[in-house]
Amino acid sequence: MTTVWVSPSATAFSCLCETCMEGARRSGMLFSDALMVSSVRGSIAADAEIAVARCVSGHEITLRRIERPPALRRPDDRQLQITV
């Protein structure tokens, strides 16, 4: 089962079905083709804490909201820093 964590303000999602990706890998499918067959996109209600989506093959994907992690107490130069 695939679980996707979405931000508190998200109303749309895009992910890959892990089951479809694994099936594509086993069959020897090209990676670019595997991405196309396993891609899942959709919307999620702003007030939904948990939702369920299905890929085109019918595999269940659980969508769960998660709070953003707290800021780092100590900056780490190895981490990508985005400034506005």
Contacts in CASP RR format, 6 or more apart in sequence:
PFRMAT RR
TARGET T0000
AUTHOR 0000-0000-0000
METHOD contacts of the structure
MODEL  1
MTTVWVSPSATAFSCLCETCMEGARRSGMLFSDALMVSSVRGSIAADAEI
AVARCVSGHEITLRRIERPPALRRPDDRQLQITV
1 19 0 8 1.000
1 59 0 8 1.000
1 60 0 8 1.000
1 61 0 8 1.000
1 62 0 8 1.000
2 15 0 8 1.000
2 16 0 8 1.000
2 17 0 8 1.000
2 18 0 8 1.000
2 19 0 8 1.000
2 59 0 8 1.000
2 60 0 8 1.000
2 61 0 8 1.000
2 62 0 8 1.000
3 61 0 8 1.000
3 62 0 8 1.000
3 63 0 8 1.000
3 64 0 8 1.000
4 13 0 8 1.000
4 15 0 8 1.000
4 61 0 8 1.000
4 62 0 8 1.000
4 63 0 8 1.000
4 64 0 8 1.000
5 64 0 8 1.000
5 65 0 8 1.000
5 66 0 8 1.000
6 13 0 8 1.000
6 44 0 8 1.000
6 63 0 8 1.000
6 64 0 8 1.000
6 65 0 8 1.000
6 66 0 8 1.000
7 65 0 8 1.000
7 66 0 8 1.000
7 68 0 8 1.000
8 65 0 8 1.000
8 66 0 8 1.000
8 67 0 8 1.000
8 68 0 8 1.000
9 46 0 8 1.000
10 44 0 8 1.000
10 65 0 8 1.000
11 43 0 8 1.000
11 44 0 8 1.000
11 45 0 8 1.000
11 46 0 8 1.000
12 41 0 8 1.000
12 42 0 8 1.000
12 43 0 8 1.000
12 44 0 8 1.000
13 40 0 8 1.000
13 41 0 8 1.000
13 42 0 8 1.000
13 43 0 8 1.000
13 44 0 8 1.000
13 53 0 8 1.000
13 63 0 8 1.000
14 39 0 8 1.000
14 40 0 8 1.000
14 41 0 8 1.000
14 42 0 8 1.000
15 39 0 8 1.000
15 40 0 8 1.000
15 41 0 8 1.000
15 61 0 8 1.000
16 35 0 8 1.000
16 38 0 8 1.000
16 39 0 8 1.000
16 40 0 8 1.000
17 38 0 8 1.000
17 39 0 8 1.000
17 40 0 8 1.000
17 55 0 8 1.000
17 57 0 8 1.000
17 59 0 8 1.000
17 61 0 8 1.000
18 38 0 8 1.000
19 55 0 8 1.000
19 57 0 8 1.000
19 59 0 8 1.000
20 34 0 8 1.000
20 37 0 8 1.000
20 38 0 8 1.000
20 55 0 8 1.000
20 57 0 8 1.000
20 59 0 8 1.000
21 34 0 8 1.000
21 38 0 8 1.000
23 29 0 8 1.000
24 33 0 8 1.000
24 34 0 8 1.000
24 37 0 8 1.000
24 38 0 8 1.000
25 34 0 8 1.000
29 37 0 8 1.000
37 56 0 8 1.000
37 57 0 8 1.000
38 55 0 8 1.000
40 53 0 8 1.000
40 54 0 8 1.000
40 55 0 8 1.000
40 56 0 8 1.000
40 61 0 8 1.000
42 53 0 8 1.000
44 51 0 8 1.000
44 63 0 8 1.000
45 51 0 8 1.000
48 63 0 8 1.000
48 65 0 8 1.000
49 64 0 8 1.000
49 65 0 8 1.000
50 62 0 8 1.000
50 63 0 8 1.000
50 64 0 8 1.000
50 65 0 8 1.000
51 62 0 8 1.000
51 63 0 8 1.000
52 60 0 8 1.000
52 61 0 8 1.000
52 62 0 8 1.000
52 63 0 8 1.000
53 60 0 8 1.000
53 61 0 8 1.000
53 63 0 8 1.000
54 60 0 8 1.000
54 61 0 8 1.000
55 61 0 8 1.000
72 79 0 8 1.000
75 81 0 8 1.000
END
